[in-house]
């Protein structure tokens, strides 16, 4: 079934791994990344109160990772429709 690349990209950006689950490829990896992202969000929120500087660094790193996940999810969906 043809998957919308933009949906895969948005899902992977906001919920690491959810785009893989949507694409129905690398589903186990997607579930692992999604669970890891939930734990990472908890750590990030705790870090925000303890050390604002480290929180800013972590936020920037997670943003870069999410952009990469979005691009990969988009490409995976686009290539699977060929």
PASELUM-984148 format. One record per residue (C-alpha): residue in three letters; x, y, z. Coordinates in nm, 3 decimals, padded with zeros to 5 digits. Layout:
N
SITE   residu        xx        yy        zz
SITE      ALA         X         Y         Z
...
END
This chain:
82
SITE   residu        xx        yy        zz
SITE      UNK    00.000    00.000    00.000
SITE      UNK    00.129    00.342   -00.095
SITE      UNK    00.225    00.554    00.207
SITE      UNK    00.223    00.935    00.219
SITE      UNK    00.587    01.048    00.268
SITE      UNK    00.480    01.366    00.449
SITE      UNK    00.282    01.174    00.709
SITE      UNK    00.582    00.948    00.769
SITE      UNK    00.808    01.254    00.803
SITE      UNK    00.580    01.434    01.049
SITE      UNK    00.531    01.120    01.258
SITE      UNK    00.905    01.056    01.273
SITE      UNK    00.974    01.420    01.362
SITE      UNK    00.735    01.439    01.653
SITE      UNK    00.754    01.076    01.769
SITE      UNK    01.088    00.913    01.683
SITE      UNK    01.011    00.584    01.513
SITE      UNK    00.639    00.636    01.456
SITE      UNK    00.701    00.700    01.086
SITE      UNK    00.859    00.357    01.056
SITE      UNK    00.554    00.201    01.219
SITE      UNK    00.331    00.395    00.974
SITE      UNK    00.543    00.278    00.678
SITE      UNK    00.514   -00.081    00.806
SITE      UNK    00.887   -00.127    00.756
SITE      UNK    01.137   -00.161    01.038
SITE      UNK    00.838   -00.176    01.273
SITE      UNK    01.028   -00.329    01.565
SITE      UNK    01.294   -00.060    01.530
SITE      UNK    01.020    00.203    01.520
SITE      UNK    00.863    00.071    01.840
SITE      UNK    01.205    00.073    02.009
SITE      UNK    01.276    00.430    01.901
SITE      UNK    00.931    00.545    02.012
SITE      UNK    00.972    00.392    02.357
SITE      UNK    01.323    00.538    02.382
SITE      UNK    01.190    00.880    02.283
SITE      UNK    00.930    00.867    02.560
SITE      UNK    01.205    00.794    02.813
SITE      UNK    01.425    01.063    02.662
SITE      UNK    01.145    01.316    02.695
SITE      UNK    01.115    01.236    03.064
SITE      UNK    01.490    01.284    03.112
SITE      UNK    01.482    01.608    02.913
SITE      UNK    01.204    01.751    03.130
SITE      UNK    01.392    01.660    03.448
SITE      UNK    01.713    01.809    03.310
SITE      UNK    01.537    02.137    03.229
SITE      UNK    01.486    02.209    03.598
SITE      UNK    01.830    02.092    03.708
SITE      UNK    02.052    02.247    03.443
SITE      UNK    01.910    02.487    03.185
SITE      UNK    02.238    02.492    02.985
SITE      UNK    02.248    02.114    02.950
SITE      UNK    01.880    02.118    02.861
SITE      UNK    01.946    02.360    02.574
SITE      UNK    02.224    02.138    02.440
SITE      UNK    02.005    01.829    02.468
SITE      UNK    01.713    02.010    02.301
SITE      UNK    01.934    02.107    02.006
SITE      UNK    02.068    01.753    01.974
SITE      UNK    01.718    01.602    01.980
SITE      UNK    01.602    01.856    01.720
SITE      UNK    01.882    01.749    01.484
SITE      UNK    01.801    01.382    01.543
SITE      UNK    01.429    01.444    01.478
SITE      UNK    01.507    01.620    01.150
SITE      UNK    01.715    01.320    01.043
SITE      UNK    01.435    01.080    01.145
SITE      UNK    01.185    01.288    00.946
SITE      UNK    01.403    01.284    00.635
SITE      UNK    01.457    00.908    00.664
SITE      UNK    01.087    00.836    00.717
SITE      UNK    01.001    01.054    00.417
SITE      UNK    01.256    00.879    00.195
SITE      UNK    01.147    00.536    00.312
SITE      UNK    00.780    00.608    00.229
SITE      UNK    00.869    00.768   -00.103
SITE      UNK    01.095    00.480   -00.210
SITE      UNK    00.844    00.214   -00.106
SITE      UNK    00.583    00.359   -00.343
SITE      UNK    00.805    00.307   -00.648
END
